[in-house]
Amino acid sequence: MNTRPNTPGSRSNQADVRNPLLALPSAEAIRSLPEAARAALRAVLLDIRKDAQVRAEKCWRTHKAPMAAYWKAVAVYAGHTARVCR
């Protein structure tokens, strides 16, 4: 276990470690889209994220852990992709 505190140059502070989608070649293509297109794409992705979070919580409450994990992963990836659109 690493007991050292996070320093400004530590690996966990790197953007592509915190959001692995930033390292994909297509991330640059998304960033080169016009502002309006990026905003619309980001809005859709944030809606998907919110919906997936609700579904994950419902699955967890109804003791469907595998589906809860699935929806949680969908929410995380939608959120990561939405951040690429900023």
Buried (B, 14 or more C-beta within 10 A) or exposed (E): EEEEEEEEEEEEEEEEEEBEBBEEEEBEEBEEEEEEEBEEBBEEBBEBBEBBBEBBBEBBEEEBEEBBEBBBEBBBBBBBBBBBBE
